[in-house]
Amino acid sequence: MELFLQAATIALTPTAIASVGLGTLVGLIFGSIPGLTFTVALALALPITFSMDTVPAIGLLLGTYIGGMTGGSVSAILLGIPGTPSAAATVLDGHPMTRRGEASIALGTALIVSVFGGIFSLIVMIVSVDLVSRLAIGFGPAEIFALVLFGMSMICGLCGDSLLKGMISGALGLMLMTIGIDEIDGVQRLTFGFVSLQQGVNLLVAMIGLFAIPFVIEAVSGRASDRPGVTRVAKVKAELPSIKLLIRKAWLMIRCSAMGTAIGAIPGTGGPIAAFLAYDHAKRFSKQPNTFGKGNIEGVIAPETANNAVTGGTLIPLFSLGIPGDPATAIVLAGLMIHGITPGPALFMNNAIDVYGMYIAVLLAYIWVLGLQFVGIRIFVHVLRVPRELLAIVVLVLCAIGAFSIRNSVFDIYTMGVIGLLAYVMVLIRIPVTPIILGMVLGPTLENEFRTAMMLSEGSFDIFLTSPTALVFFALQFLIIGLQLMREMKAKTKSVPTTEAKDA
């Protein structure tokens, strides 16, 4: 208790509080603009921390990380363009709510559940950092491969009425992921002799193209105005979900928070995997699964709770083992090393006060998120007042800047346009676009872990068959695919008599 009080005197100084607030604000802004992710914001913030004290410096980085994870939902809900890969699942139901004129409640709900998920993961991290880290380190390449392959089965929940169309879309995502130079063997894959393609297709560039370009084309062509359910915003206000709604969805929030924390604690996974797993989980256990993708509030609650719970989960292996779970926590690790803090088993013995100060900084970051985003909702929803044609031009310019800024490559702008046109054609012929993102998000981890496992086993598949954890995930995957096939067969069986009755 004495150490905690000493940490509080350091973490609650005006400088430390302001540093966390500044980081949170920058993270929210970068996270809400497609292409300018919080990883970029962290890279820009890192040099600023050189001359700062330890706790305010790490608080600035943690605030940027947490604010960016939360900010991705803003453009996902308002425009249908995720600001971060973790917010891609939020688009599925968040944007349909905006079309119904429920943008404020969608943003307010995303805010509350994000804070809930983040604080839940913080509590888990404080209480069980040693236990969870030991469980996470027990996941080897075979177990992570099985987990990610299980995540690929979520295509069944995102494919709509046709598993085949969902599989085609997911395969396209895996193909896009393989373009470029192979990281292990150094050979070219699917470059077709073009030097520019050797750099590969960046996930953020593809994501911007998949969601932004169809929006721009529809807005300019006028097709969006013909859609039923598109409501203009007359009176704009900040709106939070009711206590009754939160109590009714509390069990879903707890489950998704636990899922996000656990996935975040496994190095190499991260927010996108947690968000899609949580979305699929919510849909499968919902009493109204057919309403998902049409503006179901649970489709916002599940991914937003899970991807923010990842923030605490990723800090578990970072603090206890010195292993960053994603690029963002790798930058946080660099910040720790710069200030003479070496994460690992001895961290809590050598730097206990600093660790407790970081815990307080995480809590402060979510308090800042709650205040800044609640005030920001009043500003954010005014975007819907802008004429769609003008908004489309602004979105196109921002997306082009975002795509270019990721790798300073003009080719990425062309890639964004080509993928966007492909996505628009897919929408016209009713092939779901989201499985492409899923394939690109999970593909690199799937491939790398499979190849690593095969190297460790010297080419033997026994490494997968002798792991109980991997076998459980394989069984769950086959179960999900089987249930989806049975559902499609039942739907076709019901439609045949109906068609025959009409003919009679």
Secondary structure as UniProt FT lines:
FT   HELIX           2..11
FT   HELIX           14..32
FT   TURN            34..35
FT   HELIX           38..45
FT   HELIX           46..51
FT   HELIX           54..78
FT   HELIX           85..87
FT   TURN            88..90
FT   HELIX           91..99
FT   TURN            100..101
FT   HELIX           103..137
FT   HELIX           141..152
FT   TURN            153..154
FT   HELIX           155..158
FT   TURN            160..161
FT   HELIX           163..178
FT   STRAND          180..181
FT   TURN            183..185
FT   STRAND          188..189
FT   TURN            192..193
FT   HELIX           196..199
FT   HELIX           203..221
FT   TURN            222..223
FT   HELIX           224..226
FT   TURN            228..229
FT   HELIX           243..248
FT   HELIX           250..264
FT   TURN            267..268
FT   HELIX           271..284
FT   HELIX           289..291
FT   TURN            292..295
FT   HELIX           298..321
FT   HELIX           327..338
FT   TURN            339..340
FT   TURN            345..346
FT   HELIX           347..350
FT   HELIX           352..380
FT   HELIX           381..385
FT   HELIX           388..407
FT   HELIX           410..428
FT   TURN            429..430
FT   HELIX           434..456
FT   TURN            457..459
FT   HELIX           462..465
FT   HELIX           468..503
//
